[in-house]
Amino acid sequence: MRILYYNEGEDPNEWLPKLAAALPEADIRLWQEGDTEPADYALVWHPPAALFENRQGLKAIFNLAAGVDSLLRLSHVIPSTIPIFRLEDAGMAIQMAEYVTHAVLRYYRRFDEYERLAREKKWEMLDPFKRQDFTIGIMGMGVMGTAVAQALSPFGFPVRGWSRHKKNIGFVDDFHGDNQLEAFLKDLRILICLLPLTPETKDILNMDRFQKLQKGAYLINMGRGAHLVEEDLLTALETGQIRAATLDVTREEPLPENHPFWKKENITITPHIGALTFCQATVEQVTRHIHAFEKGEKLTSLVDRNTGY
């Protein structure tokens, strides 16, 4: 079994020994420029197009994260006959739930405003928000969205979920499809984006959608930077339609030093750390998936190239 490995931004000295221990029957090599030797499997994250050019013998590609938009952009060098499998959770869902729960409670309890008051040395008590008026909407009800909804449920907020197709999740109000998007957005106090990036979801967070929310709503984007029309968010913040935003992703990463987001006190920026990929958990999952694929078993992590996830 010949395995090609490329994982942008990760230390191969951590990953390769763990992969070798988990797959002792495999010949695993780090891809380097000019390597066009045959491989059975590619284990990758954000690979360059050159990795797939003139590649012979490739049976499947295993993405070392949940989002596959960077791979789908390489359709010109990845034949449609080669299946792509994405990472399912591997410790990311609980991290996403932690991040979103913190952001939601920070806004609900007005801790962001108390932080500003403390910097100004002002001792001032703010009126609390009413829980029943603090409706939360989650866009994207896959593994991550479901974990976030479960984490928020003990706090008693009204929670809605929206996805492309109907989900049977009993503890949220279910909305699905384009026809129900407006009803989902109506009067939300917090909008959380956990969608995969596809041609249909690109720019989905725009002024038209913001206008459907409660006046003074909050935005939490954990999906991809390309979901958000950045100029529309800046305008919505100026008008007060959006009160504040937490962004773990941006269109350009790292966010340039001169970007206007840095100057906005009511925008909280984190450097795409909402759900980090844990090496050992990922290796264990990918190993299971490779063994199952070798046996001809059906994997639930197969990417549908038409939907983009």
Secondary structure as the mmCIF struct_conf table of DSSP 4:
data_model
#
loop_
_struct_conf.conf_type_id
_struct_conf.id
_struct_conf.beg_label_comp_id
_struct_conf.beg_label_asym_id
_struct_conf.beg_label_seq_id
_struct_conf.end_label_comp_id
_struct_conf.end_label_asym_id
_struct_conf.end_label_seq_id
STRN STRN1 ARG A 2 ASN A 7
TURN_TY1_P TURN_TY1_P1 GLU A 8 GLY A 9
BEND BEND1 GLU A 10 GLU A 10
HELX_RH_AL_P HELX_RH_AL_P1 PRO A 12 ALA A 22
TURN_TY1_P TURN_TY1_P2 PRO A 24 GLU A 25
BEND BEND2 ALA A 26 ALA A 26
STRN STRN2 ASP A 27 LEU A 30
TURN_TY1_P TURN_TY1_P3 GLU A 33 GLY A 34
BEND BEND3 ASP A 40 ASP A 40
STRN STRN3 TYR A 41 TRP A 45
BEND BEND4 HIS A 46 HIS A 46
HELX_RH_3T_P HELX_RH_3T_P1 ALA A 49 LEU A 51
TURN_TY1_P TURN_TY1_P4 PHE A 52 ASN A 54
BEND BEND5 GLY A 57 GLY A 57
STRN STRN4 ALA A 60 ASN A 63
BEND BEND6 LEU A 64 ALA A 66
HELX_RH_AL_P HELX_RH_AL_P2 ASP A 69 LEU A 72
TURN_TY1_P TURN_TY1_P5 ARG A 73 VAL A 77
BEND BEND7 ILE A 78 ILE A 78
TURN_TY1_P TURN_TY1_P6 SER A 80 THR A 81
BEND BEND8 ILE A 82 ILE A 82
STRN STRN5 ILE A 84 PHE A 85
TURN_TY1_P TURN_TY1_P7 ALA A 90 GLY A 91
HELX_RH_AL_P HELX_RH_AL_P3 MET A 92 TYR A 108
TURN_TY1_P TURN_TY1_P8 ARG A 109 ARG A 110
HELX_RH_AL_P HELX_RH_AL_P4 PHE A 111 ARG A 119
TURN_TY1_P TURN_TY1_P9 GLU A 120 LYS A 121
HELX_LH_PP_P HELX_LH_PP_P1 MET A 125 LYS A 130
HELX_RH_3T_P HELX_RH_3T_P2 ARG A 131 ASP A 133
STRN STRN6 ILE A 136 MET A 139
BEND BEND9 GLY A 142 GLY A 142
HELX_RH_AL_P HELX_RH_AL_P5 VAL A 143 LEU A 152
HELX_RH_3T_P HELX_RH_3T_P3 SER A 153 PHE A 155
TURN_TY1_P TURN_TY1_P10 GLY A 156 GLY A 156
STRN STRN7 VAL A 159 SER A 163
BEND BEND10 ARG A 164 HIS A 165
TURN_TY1_P TURN_TY1_P11 GLY A 170 PHE A 171
BEND BEND11 VAL A 172 VAL A 172
STRN STRN8 ASP A 173 HIS A 176
BEND BEND12 GLY A 177 GLY A 177
HELX_RH_3T_P HELX_RH_3T_P4 ASP A 178 GLN A 180
HELX_RH_AL_P HELX_RH_AL_P6 LEU A 181 LEU A 185
TURN_TY1_P TURN_TY1_P12 LYS A 186 ASP A 187
BEND BEND13 ARG A 189 ARG A 189
STRN STRN9 ILE A 190 CYS A 193
HELX_LH_PP_P HELX_LH_PP_P2 LEU A 195 LEU A 197
TURN_TY1_P TURN_TY1_P13 PRO A 199 ASP A 203
STRN STRN10 LEU A 205 LEU A 205
BEND BEND14 ASN A 206 ASN A 206
HELX_RH_AL_P HELX_RH_AL_P7 MET A 207 PHE A 210
TURN_TY1_P TURN_TY1_P14 GLN A 211 LYS A 212
BEND BEND15 LEU A 213 LEU A 213
HELX_LH_PP_P HELX_LH_PP_P3 GLN A 214 GLN A 214
TURN_TY1_P TURN_TY1_P15 LYS A 215 GLY A 216
STRN STRN11 ALA A 217 ASN A 221
BEND BEND16 GLY A 223 GLY A 223
HELX_RH_3T_P HELX_RH_3T_P5 GLY A 225 HIS A 227
STRN STRN12 LEU A 228 LEU A 228
HELX_RH_AL_P HELX_RH_AL_P8 GLU A 230 THR A 239
TURN_TY1_P TURN_TY1_P16 GLY A 240 GLY A 240
BEND BEND17 GLN A 241 GLN A 241
STRN STRN13 ILE A 242 LEU A 247
BEND BEND18 ASP A 248 ASP A 248
BEND BEND19 ARG A 251 PRO A 254
HELX_LH_PP_P HELX_LH_PP_P4 LEU A 255 PRO A 256
TURN_TY1_P TURN_TY1_P17 GLU A 257 ASN A 258
HELX_RH_3T_P HELX_RH_3T_P6 PRO A 260 LYS A 263
TURN_TY1_P TURN_TY1_P18 GLU A 265 ASN A 266
STRN STRN14 ILE A 267 ILE A 269
BEND BEND20 HIS A 272 HIS A 272
BEND BEND21 GLY A 274 ALA A 275
HELX_LH_PP_P HELX_LH_PP_P5 LEU A 276 PHE A 278
HELX_RH_AL_P HELX_RH_AL_P9 CYS A 279 GLU A 294
TURN_TY1_P TURN_TY1_P19 LYS A 295 GLY A 296
TURN_TY1_P TURN_TY1_P20 THR A 300 SER A 301
STRN STRN15 LEU A 302 LEU A 302
TURN_TY1_P TURN_TY1_P21 ARG A 305 GLY A 308
#
